Amino acid sequence: MTAERPLGGGGGARQPRRPIRARGKGGGKSVGQWEGRKAGRGGEMAARAVLCVAGAALSLYALHVERAHARDPSYRAACDLGPAVSCTRVFASRWGRGLGLVEVLLGRDSVANVPNGAIGVVFYLLQGLLGAVPGRGAAAVLLGTSVTSAVASLWLAGVLAFGLHDFCLVCITTYLLNLLLLALNWRRWRQLRHLKTA
């Protein structure tokens, strides 16, 4: 008698099939991809921290210069390098409060007519703290406030160039920081949208 051979040919024990890997949402991600995303997140947080600390420090310095000049009109800031390169002249002008618009709309003594430096401190604190919060909601607020700050920066840069004819070093630096934060927030928003549609 001959031994029966298993169906399918090939002789011997049948090899177990390897389980099929799910490729649903979030499936099929390699360890390298997750590590890369984690590293990118860490790089974003580090860049955000540097930008926000620098921006808050400059905003606090602007507040100091404005108050010092209010107490002593002869005060000159360290960033005053000449008649056309004067931070003090800019911060002490009406454009140094409420973006120069609140005074026109609500009056000089309005509660809303706060120094631009104070607005900057609040903005950079918001960007720094909310930047640690995951999710699309936080990303939307970060991007929205960043777009607003970029528009305000362009407005004030125009005032510097065509209204005050001044090159305020602190002002220009904060404008650049705001544009860098806008790029950072836009990149984060696009990454989250890409993950949703992936």
C-alpha atoms as a printed R data frame, in Angstrom:
    type eleno elety resid chain resno       x       y      z
1   ATOM     1    CA   MET     A     1   0.000   0.000  0.000
2   ATOM     2    CA   THR     A     2   1.191   3.506 -0.732
3   ATOM     3    CA   ALA     A     3   0.763   6.369  1.711
4   ATOM     4    CA   GLU     A     4  -1.720   9.027  0.737
5   ATOM     5    CA   ARG     A     5  -0.117  12.283 -0.221
6   ATOM     6    CA   PRO     A     6  -1.592  15.546  1.005
7   ATOM     7    CA   LEU     A     7  -3.688  17.501 -1.430
8   ATOM     8    CA   GLY     A     8  -1.936  20.369 -3.134
9   ATOM     9    CA   GLY     A     9   1.265  18.429 -3.745
10  ATOM    10    CA   GLY     A    10   4.662  19.363 -2.494
11  ATOM    11    CA   GLY     A    11   4.713  16.694  0.248
12  ATOM    12    CA   GLY     A    12   5.373  17.383  3.898
13  ATOM    13    CA   ALA     A    13   3.558  19.567  6.365
14  ATOM    14    CA   ARG     A    14   1.747  22.594  5.061
15  ATOM    15    CA   GLN     A    15   3.424  25.874  6.029
16  ATOM    16    CA   PRO     A    16   1.234  28.245  8.063
17  ATOM    17    CA   ARG     A    17   0.195  31.387  6.274
18  ATOM    18    CA   ARG     A    18   1.581  34.692  7.484
19  ATOM    19    CA   PRO     A    19  -1.145  37.000  8.781
20  ATOM    20    CA   ILE     A    20  -2.086  39.802  6.450
21  ATOM    21    CA   ARG     A    21  -1.182  43.175  7.911
22  ATOM    22    CA   ALA     A    22  -4.016  45.637  8.176
23  ATOM    23    CA   ARG     A    23  -3.618  48.815  6.215
24  ATOM    24    CA   GLY     A    24  -6.397  50.834  7.713
25  ATOM    25    CA   LYS     A    25  -6.042  54.280  9.203
26  ATOM    26    CA   GLY     A    26  -2.738  54.400 11.002
27  ATOM    27    CA   GLY     A    27  -1.856  50.883  9.879
28  ATOM    28    CA   GLY     A    28   1.309  49.854  8.090
29  ATOM    29    CA   LYS     A    29   3.416  52.502  9.796
30  ATOM    30    CA   SER     A    30   7.002  51.483 10.250
31  ATOM    31    CA   VAL     A    31   9.002  52.196 13.362
32  ATOM    32    CA   GLY     A    32  11.216  54.508 11.349
33  ATOM    33    CA   GLN     A    33   8.247  56.630 10.267
34  ATOM    34    CA   TRP     A    34   7.014  57.046 13.831
35  ATOM    35    CA   GLU     A    35  10.495  57.912 15.056
36  ATOM    36    CA   GLY     A    36  10.873  60.443 12.259
37  ATOM    37    CA   ARG     A    37   7.571  62.085 13.145
38  ATOM    38    CA   LYS     A    38   8.550  62.219 16.814
39  ATOM    39    CA   ALA     A    39  11.891  63.799 15.941
40  ATOM    40    CA   GLY     A    40  10.149  66.361 13.729
41  ATOM    41    CA   ARG     A    41   7.759  67.228 16.534
42  ATOM    42    CA   GLY     A    42  10.676  67.741 18.887
43  ATOM    43    CA   GLY     A    43  12.405  70.000 16.372
44  ATOM    44    CA   GLU     A    44   9.256  72.072 15.961
45  ATOM    45    CA   MET     A    45   8.900  72.526 19.720
46  ATOM    46    CA   ALA     A    46  12.547  73.578 20.059
47  ATOM    47    CA   ALA     A    47  12.239  76.125 17.240
48  ATOM    48    CA   ARG     A    48   8.963  77.446 18.674
49  ATOM    49    CA   ALA     A    49  10.522  77.836 22.121
50  ATOM    50    CA   VAL     A    50  13.442  79.847 20.733
51  ATOM    51    CA   LEU     A    51  11.186  82.122 18.682
52  ATOM    52    CA   CYS     A    52   8.703  82.713 21.505
53  ATOM    53    CA   VAL     A    53  11.346  83.398 24.157
54  ATOM    54    CA   ALA     A    54  13.108  85.844 21.848
55  ATOM    55    CA   GLY     A    55   9.839  87.558 20.928
56  ATOM    56    CA   ALA     A    56   8.666  87.840 24.548
57  ATOM    57    CA   ALA     A    57  12.044  89.255 25.599
58  ATOM    58    CA   LEU     A    58  11.934  91.907 22.866
59  ATOM    59    CA   SER     A    59   8.329  92.772 23.738
60  ATOM    60    CA   LEU     A    60   9.244  93.213 27.404
61  ATOM    61    CA   TYR     A    61  12.160  95.415 26.391
62  ATOM    62    CA   ALA     A    62   9.822  97.548 24.279
63  ATOM    63    CA   LEU     A    63   7.571  97.986 27.323
64  ATOM    64    CA   HIS     A    64  10.585  98.981 29.411
65  ATOM    65    CA   VAL     A    65  11.702 101.579 26.865
66  ATOM    66    CA   GLU     A    66   8.233 103.111 26.623
67  ATOM    67    CA   ARG     A    67   7.841 103.408 30.395
68  ATOM    68    CA   ALA     A    68  11.355 104.721 30.889
69  ATOM    69    CA   HIS     A    69  10.773 107.411 28.259
70  ATOM    70    CA   ALA     A    70   7.435 108.326 29.873
71  ATOM    71    CA   ARG     A    71   9.242 108.937 33.178
72  ATOM    72    CA   ASP     A    72  12.221 110.666 31.607
73  ATOM    73    CA   PRO     A    73  11.762 112.210 28.126
74  ATOM    74    CA   SER     A    74  15.555 112.385 27.747
75  ATOM    75    CA   TYR     A    75  15.883 108.597 28.048
76  ATOM    76    CA   ARG     A    76  17.449 106.832 25.085
77  ATOM    77    CA   ALA     A    77  17.394 103.076 24.565
78  ATOM    78    CA   ALA     A    78  20.420 100.991 23.682
79  ATOM    79    CA   CYS     A    79  18.924 100.376 20.236
80  ATOM    80    CA   ASP     A    80  18.941 104.103 19.419
81  ATOM    81    CA   LEU     A    81  21.802 104.365 16.944
82  ATOM    82    CA   GLY     A    82  20.843 107.607 15.264
83  ATOM    83    CA   PRO     A    83  18.010 109.966 14.343
84  ATOM    84    CA   ALA     A    84  16.634 107.511 11.765
85  ATOM    85    CA   VAL     A    85  17.449 104.383 13.805
86  ATOM    86    CA   SER     A    86  15.577 104.959 17.054
87  ATOM    87    CA   CYS     A    87  13.473 102.446 18.978
88  ATOM    88    CA   THR     A    88  12.556 105.053 21.587
89  ATOM    89    CA   ARG     A    89  10.980 107.387 19.041
90  ATOM    90    CA   VAL     A    90   8.833 104.559 17.669
91  ATOM    91    CA   PHE     A    91   7.691 103.174 21.029
92  ATOM    92    CA   ALA     A    92   6.874 106.651 22.351
93  ATOM    93    CA   SER     A    93   4.791 107.567 19.300
94  ATOM    94    CA   ARG     A    94   1.081 106.872 18.933
95  ATOM    95    CA   TRP     A    95   2.004 103.944 16.697
96  ATOM    96    CA   GLY     A    96   3.554 102.255 19.718
97  ATOM    97    CA   ARG     A    97   0.096 101.638 21.200
98  ATOM    98    CA   GLY     A    98  -2.817  99.727 19.757
99  ATOM    99    CA   LEU     A    99  -1.020  99.474 16.399
100 ATOM   100    CA   GLY     A   100  -1.745 103.172 16.007
101 ATOM   101    CA   LEU     A   101  -5.376 102.376 15.211
102 ATOM   102    CA   VAL     A   102  -7.094 102.160 18.604
103 ATOM   103    CA   GLU     A   103  -6.394 105.818 19.377
104 ATOM   104    CA   VAL     A   104  -8.099 106.863 16.152
105 ATOM   105    CA   LEU     A   105 -11.126 104.646 16.736
106 ATOM   106    CA   LEU     A   106 -11.592 104.718 20.531
107 ATOM   107    CA   GLY     A   107  -9.393 107.546 21.787
108 ATOM   108    CA   ARG     A   108  -5.963 107.754 23.400
109 ATOM   109    CA   ASP     A   109  -7.261 107.018 26.908
110 ATOM   110    CA   SER     A   110  -9.189 103.896 25.895
111 ATOM   111    CA   VAL     A   111  -8.525 100.742 27.925
112 ATOM   112    CA   ALA     A   112  -7.945  98.924 24.643
113 ATOM   113    CA   ASN     A   113  -5.126 101.284 23.686
114 ATOM   114    CA   VAL     A   114  -2.415  99.103 25.209
115 ATOM   115    CA   PRO     A   115   1.266  99.170 24.223
116 ATOM   116    CA   ASN     A   116   2.262  96.996 21.296
117 ATOM   117    CA   GLY     A   117   4.794  95.351 23.582
118 ATOM   118    CA   ALA     A   118   2.013  94.083 25.847
119 ATOM   119    CA   ILE     A   119   0.192  92.639 22.856
120 ATOM   120    CA   GLY     A   120   3.428  90.953 21.845
121 ATOM   121    CA   VAL     A   121   3.940  89.356 25.265
122 ATOM   122    CA   VAL     A   122   0.432  87.855 25.179
123 ATOM   123    CA   PHE     A   123   0.917  86.633 21.615
124 ATOM   124    CA   TYR     A   124   4.229  84.886 22.278
125 ATOM   125    CA   LEU     A   125   2.932  83.294 25.480
126 ATOM   126    CA   LEU     A   126  -0.075  81.973 23.568
127 ATOM   127    CA   GLN     A   127   2.140  80.612 20.804
128 ATOM   128    CA   GLY     A   128   4.480  78.939 23.266
129 ATOM   129    CA   LEU     A   129   1.847  77.357 25.493
130 ATOM   130    CA   LEU     A   130  -0.636  76.355 22.810
131 ATOM   131    CA   GLY     A   131   2.176  74.957 20.699
132 ATOM   132    CA   ALA     A   132   2.472  72.076 23.190
133 ATOM   133    CA   VAL     A   133  -1.194  71.127 22.678
134 ATOM   134    CA   PRO     A   134  -1.811  68.503 19.966
135 ATOM   135    CA   GLY     A   135  -4.774  68.462 17.630
136 ATOM   136    CA   ARG     A   136  -6.311  70.427 14.783
137 ATOM   137    CA   GLY     A   137  -8.092  72.885 17.083
138 ATOM   138    CA   ALA     A   138  -4.860  74.124 18.623
139 ATOM   139    CA   ALA     A   139  -3.198  74.209 15.205
140 ATOM   140    CA   ALA     A   140  -6.052  76.326 13.816
141 ATOM   141    CA   VAL     A   141  -5.771  78.876 16.652
142 ATOM   142    CA   LEU     A   142  -1.995  79.010 16.264
143 ATOM   143    CA   LEU     A   143  -2.261  79.593 12.531
144 ATOM   144    CA   GLY     A   144  -5.061  82.164 12.862
145 ATOM   145    CA   THR     A   145  -3.267  84.268 15.472
146 ATOM   146    CA   SER     A   146  -0.037  83.942 13.524
147 ATOM   147    CA   VAL     A   147  -1.647  85.229 10.339
148 ATOM   148    CA   THR     A   148  -3.040  88.171 12.325
149 ATOM   149    CA   SER     A   149   0.404  88.966 13.742
150 ATOM   150    CA   ALA     A   150   1.947  88.784 10.269
151 ATOM   151    CA   VAL     A   151  -0.628  91.249  8.905
152 ATOM   152    CA   ALA     A   152   0.015  93.575 11.872
153 ATOM   153    CA   SER     A   153   3.761  93.280 11.250
154 ATOM   154    CA   LEU     A   154   3.354  94.283  7.608
155 ATOM   155    CA   TRP     A   155   1.175  97.219  8.669
156 ATOM   156    CA   LEU     A   156   3.690  98.478 11.228
157 ATOM   157    CA   ALA     A   157   6.587  97.927  8.827
158 ATOM   158    CA   GLY     A   158   4.804 100.206  6.385
159 ATOM   159    CA   VAL     A   159   4.334 102.806  9.126
160 ATOM   160    CA   LEU     A   160   8.050 102.635  9.913
161 ATOM   161    CA   ALA     A   161   9.082 103.023  6.292
162 ATOM   162    CA   PHE     A   162   6.588 105.581  5.024
163 ATOM   163    CA   GLY     A   163   5.213 107.270  8.155
164 ATOM   164    CA   LEU     A   164   7.972 107.521 10.735
165 ATOM   165    CA   HIS     A   165  10.904 107.029  8.346
166 ATOM   166    CA   ASP     A   166  12.629 105.036 11.067
167 ATOM   167    CA   PHE     A   167  14.543 101.758 11.175
168 ATOM   168    CA   CYS     A   168  13.603 100.306 14.558
169 ATOM   169    CA   LEU     A   169  15.885  97.321 15.163
170 ATOM   170    CA   VAL     A   170  13.651  95.765 17.836
171 ATOM   171    CA   CYS     A   171  10.575  96.218 15.659
172 ATOM   172    CA   ILE     A   172  12.138  94.691 12.549
173 ATOM   173    CA   THR     A   173  13.414  91.724 14.549
174 ATOM   174    CA   THR     A   174   9.967  90.993 15.987
175 ATOM   175    CA   TYR     A   175   8.455  91.191 12.506
176 ATOM   176    CA   LEU     A   176  10.910  88.545 11.319
177 ATOM   177    CA   LEU     A   177  10.105  86.360 14.334
178 ATOM   178    CA   ASN     A   178   6.403  86.638 13.534
179 ATOM   179    CA   LEU     A   179   6.975  85.551  9.939
180 ATOM   180    CA   LEU     A   180   9.047  82.572 11.104
181 ATOM   181    CA   LEU     A   181   6.275  81.560 13.506
182 ATOM   182    CA   LEU     A   182   3.792  81.840 10.663
183 ATOM   183    CA   ALA     A   183   5.903  79.467  8.563
184 ATOM   184    CA   LEU     A   184   6.163  77.052 11.497
185 ATOM   185    CA   ASN     A   185   2.416  77.085 12.143
186 ATOM   186    CA   TRP     A   186   1.578  76.732  8.469
187 ATOM   187    CA   ARG     A   187   3.857  73.679  8.242
188 ATOM   188    CA   ARG     A   188   2.157  72.125 11.277
189 ATOM   189    CA   TRP     A   189  -1.294  72.774  9.842
190 ATOM   190    CA   ARG     A   190  -0.386  71.166  6.519
191 ATOM   191    CA   GLN     A   191   1.058  68.105  8.249
192 ATOM   192    CA   LEU     A   192  -2.153  67.605 10.228
193 ATOM   193    CA   ARG     A   193  -4.271  67.952  7.092
194 ATOM   194    CA   HIS     A   194  -2.067  65.443  5.323
195 ATOM   195    CA   LEU     A   195  -2.499  62.933  8.155
196 ATOM   196    CA   LYS     A   196  -6.272  63.339  8.029
197 ATOM   197    CA   THR     A   197  -6.455  62.675  4.298
198 ATOM   198    CA   ALA     A   198  -3.853  59.871  4.344
